[in-house]
């Protein structure tokens, strides 16, 4: 795998500004529990944040596997 492949994988990896982090903070009560009523009222936001997080996880997973493949020991 060449450097251009890594650059391509990096280019398609979404930014790390994940909405799920901010949204979770907004939907968490002071006691640490999730406000299910507030989450239900913002269902569309929750679904979009989850999809964004999944996209990020998939992209970084591909990058991780590419890096592992590149660094794996080779037999001579």
MDAnalysis code that builds the backbone (N, CA, C; Angstrom):
import MDAnalysis as mda
import numpy as np

u = mda.Universe.empty(228, n_residues=76, atom_resindex=np.repeat(np.arange(76), 3), trajectory=True)
u.add_TopologyAttr("name", ["N", "CA", "C"] * 76)
u.add_TopologyAttr("resid", np.arange(1, 77))
u.add_TopologyAttr("resname", ["UNK", "UNK", "UNK", "UNK", "UNK", "UNK", "UNK", "UNK", "UNK", "UNK", "UNK", "UNK", "UNK", "UNK", "UNK", "UNK", "UNK", "UNK", "UNK", "UNK", "UNK", "UNK", "UNK", "UNK", "UNK", "UNK", "UNK", "UNK", "UNK", "UNK", "UNK", "UNK", "UNK", "UNK", "UNK", "UNK", "UNK", "UNK", "UNK", "UNK", "UNK", "UNK", "UNK", "UNK", "UNK", "UNK", "UNK", "UNK", "UNK", "UNK", "UNK", "UNK", "UNK", "UNK", "UNK", "UNK", "UNK", "UNK", "UNK", "UNK", "UNK", "UNK", "UNK", "UNK", "UNK", "UNK", "UNK", "UNK", "UNK", "UNK", "UNK", "UNK", "UNK", "UNK", "UNK", "UNK"])
u.atoms.positions = np.array([
    [0.850, -1.174, 0.000],
    [0.000, 0.000, 0.000],
    [0.892, 1.231, 0.000],
    [0.597, 2.173, -0.879],
    [1.461, 3.342, -1.003],
    [0.901, 4.536, -0.225],
    [1.693, 5.595, -0.179],
    [1.304, 6.783, 0.572],
    [0.047, 7.442, 0.002],
    [-0.162, 7.337, -1.312],
    [-1.347, 7.927, -1.915],
    [-2.611, 7.246, -1.403],
    [-2.511, 5.953, -1.139],
    [-3.662, 5.231, -0.598],
    [-3.995, 5.758, 0.794],
    [-2.973, 5.960, 1.621],
    [-3.207, 6.498, 2.961],
    [-3.773, 7.909, 2.880],
    [-3.253, 8.708, 1.968],
    [-3.749, 10.074, 1.807],
    [-5.219, 10.054, 1.383],
    [-5.566, 9.132, 0.525],
    [-6.958, 9.000, 0.100],
    [-7.866, 8.601, 1.251],
    [-7.402, 7.651, 2.056],
    [-8.193, 7.235, 3.218],
    [-8.352, 8.377, 4.217],
    [-7.277, 9.126, 4.419],
    [-7.369, 10.275, 5.318],
    [-8.328, 11.331, 4.778],
    [-8.303, 11.525, 3.469],
    [-9.154, 12.542, 2.849],
    [-10.638, 12.231, 3.009],
    [-10.995, 10.959, 3.003],
    [-12.414, 10.605, 3.113],
    [-12.847, 10.348, 4.558],
    [-11.938, 10.471, 5.507],
    [-12.300, 10.323, 6.912],
    [-12.973, 11.613, 7.372],
    [-14.197, 11.515, 7.871],
    [-14.932, 12.724, 8.283],
    [-14.221, 13.455, 9.418],
    [-14.516, 14.744, 9.584],
    [-13.921, 15.496, 10.691],
    [-14.358, 14.909, 12.034],
    [-13.571, 15.184, 13.049],
    [-13.849, 14.596, 14.362],
    [-14.839, 15.395, 15.186],
    [-15.433, 16.427, 14.604],
    [-16.431, 17.221, 15.309],
    [-17.753, 16.469, 15.276],
    [-17.853, 15.451, 16.128],
    [-19.027, 14.584, 16.130],
    [-20.172, 15.208, 16.922],
    [-21.325, 15.296, 16.288],
    [-22.509, 15.880, 16.919],
    [-23.024, 15.024, 18.071],
    [-22.723, 13.732, 18.043],
    [-23.243, 12.835, 19.078],
    [-22.710, 13.207, 20.466],
    [-21.504, 13.740, 20.512],
    [-20.921, 14.138, 21.794],
    [-21.695, 15.308, 22.388],
    [-21.909, 16.328, 21.582],
    [-22.652, 17.503, 22.034],
    [-24.103, 17.141, 22.371],
    [-24.712, 16.352, 21.514],
    [-26.108, 15.961, 21.720],
    [-26.275, 15.139, 23.000],
    [-25.360, 14.229, 23.233],
    [-25.428, 13.416, 24.456],
    [-25.338, 14.302, 25.687],
    [-24.457, 15.283, 25.639],
    [-24.339, 16.211, 26.771],
    [-25.641, 16.978, 26.982],
    [-26.280, 17.372, 25.886],
    [-27.536, 18.114, 25.991],
    [-28.675, 17.251, 26.534],
    [-28.637, 15.965, 26.253],
    [-29.737, 15.079, 26.641],
    [-29.501, 14.340, 27.959],
    [-28.384, 14.636, 28.608],
    [-28.063, 13.981, 29.872],
    [-28.526, 14.844, 31.045],
    [-29.220, 14.220, 31.950],
    [-29.701, 14.907, 33.148],
    [-28.554, 15.102, 34.131],
    [-28.736, 15.989, 35.096],
    [-27.690, 16.218, 36.101],
    [-27.271, 14.951, 36.851],
    [-28.185, 13.983, 36.989],
    [-27.838, 12.744, 37.702],
    [-27.105, 11.738, 36.805],
    [-26.881, 12.119, 35.548],
    [-26.145, 11.247, 34.631],
    [-27.013, 10.355, 33.767],
    [-28.315, 10.343, 34.004],
    [-29.204, 9.512, 33.195],
    [-29.603, 10.258, 31.917],
    [-30.046, 9.503, 30.944],
    [-30.477, 10.070, 29.677],
    [-31.932, 10.511, 29.785],
    [-32.223, 11.713, 29.354],
    [-33.588, 12.225, 29.341],
    [-34.275, 11.661, 28.097],
    [-34.994, 10.564, 28.282],
    [-35.611, 9.858, 27.160],
    [-36.687, 10.684, 26.468],
    [-37.414, 11.497, 27.218],
    [-38.427, 12.353, 26.601],
    [-37.776, 13.394, 25.690],
    [-36.706, 14.005, 26.166],
    [-35.989, 14.991, 25.355],
    [-35.365, 14.322, 24.130],
    [-34.845, 13.122, 24.319],
    [-34.257, 12.382, 23.192],
    [-35.322, 12.034, 22.164],
    [-36.493, 11.631, 22.615],
    [-37.583, 11.299, 21.698],
    [-38.027, 12.534, 20.920],
    [-38.048, 13.668, 21.581],
    [-38.454, 14.911, 20.923],
    [-37.434, 15.348, 19.871],
    [-36.203, 14.887, 20.012],
    [-35.143, 15.242, 19.060],
    [-34.689, 14.023, 18.264],
    [-35.613, 13.126, 17.985],
    [-35.312, 11.867, 17.315],
    [-34.529, 12.066, 16.015],
    [-34.917, 13.047, 15.221],
    [-34.216, 13.293, 13.953],
    [-32.755, 13.671, 14.207],
    [-32.523, 14.535, 15.199],
    [-31.153, 14.915, 15.557],
    [-30.356, 13.711, 16.048],
    [-31.001, 12.868, 16.853],
    [-30.351, 11.672, 17.381],
    [-29.961, 10.742, 16.231],
    [-30.863, 10.518, 15.295],
    [-30.574, 9.640, 14.167],
    [-29.442, 10.191, 13.302],
    [-29.452, 11.498, 13.060],
    [-28.388, 12.106, 12.252],
    [-27.038, 12.014, 12.966],
    [-27.034, 12.249, 14.280],
    [-25.792, 12.175, 15.052],
    [-25.257, 10.743, 15.069],
    [-26.150, 9.776, 15.183],
    [-25.730, 8.369, 15.176],
    [-25.173, 7.977, 13.808],
    [-25.806, 8.441, 12.745],
    [-25.321, 8.141, 11.394],
    [-23.946, 8.767, 11.175],
    [-23.756, 9.996, 11.636],
    [-22.458, 10.650, 11.502],
    [-21.382, 9.874, 12.268],
    [-21.716, 9.444, 13.476],
    [-20.760, 8.685, 14.285],
    [-20.422, 7.352, 13.616],
    [-21.415, 6.709, 13.020],
    [-21.182, 5.441, 12.326],
    [-20.292, 5.642, 11.108],
    [-20.530, 6.712, 10.359],
    [-19.682, 7.031, 9.206],
    [-18.239, 7.235, 9.646],
    [-18.060, 7.957, 10.743],
    [-16.720, 8.210, 11.263],
    [-16.058, 6.909, 11.702],
    [-16.808, 6.075, 12.402],
    [-16.258, 4.791, 12.861],
    [-15.856, 3.915, 11.677],
    [-16.673, 3.897, 10.645],
    [-16.355, 3.088, 9.457],
    [-15.099, 3.601, 8.758],
    [-15.026, 4.910, 8.581],
    [-13.877, 5.491, 7.885],
    [-12.590, 5.283, 8.673],
    [-12.642, 5.504, 9.983],
    [-11.435, 5.306, 10.775],
    [-11.083, 3.822, 10.885],
    [-12.087, 2.965, 10.836],
    [-11.821, 1.522, 10.828],
    [-11.069, 1.100, 9.578],
    [-11.474, 1.653, 8.420],
    [-10.762, 1.342, 7.174],
    [-9.323, 1.837, 7.246],
    [-9.141, 3.022, 7.779],
    [-7.799, 3.581, 7.916],
    [-6.956, 2.732, 8.862],
    [-7.544, 2.306, 9.968],
    [-6.835, 1.463, 10.940],
    [-6.389, 0.152, 10.303],
    [-7.295, -0.488, 9.570],
    [-6.951, -1.766, 8.932],
    [-5.886, -1.587, 7.859],
    [-5.940, -0.491, 7.125],
    [-4.914, -0.223, 6.114],
    [-3.555, -0.040, 6.776],
    [-3.532, 0.663, 7.886],
    [-2.271, 0.874, 8.594],
    [-1.749, -0.439, 9.172],
    [-2.628, -1.243, 9.743],
    [-2.209, -2.556, 10.256],
    [-1.642, -3.424, 9.145],
    [-2.328, -3.416, 7.990],
    [-1.866, -4.220, 6.861],
    [-0.485, -3.763, 6.431],
    [-0.271, -2.452, 6.397],
    [1.016, -1.900, 5.957],
    [2.121, -2.259, 6.953],
    [1.800, -2.311, 8.236],
    [2.817, -2.532, 9.262],
    [2.995, -3.994, 9.654],
    [2.198, -4.878, 9.087],
    [2.311, -6.288, 9.476],
    [3.654, -6.870, 9.026],
    [4.171, -7.802, 9.801],
    [5.453, -8.418, 9.440],
    [5.326, -9.155, 8.101],
    [6.323, -9.058, 7.323],
    [6.358, -9.716, 6.014],
    [7.336, -10.894, 6.077],
    [6.977, -11.940, 5.378],
    [7.896, -13.077, 5.275],
    [8.825, -12.832, 4.092],
    [10.056, -13.169, 4.271],
    [11.042, -12.955, 3.202],
    [11.093, -14.117, 2.251],
])
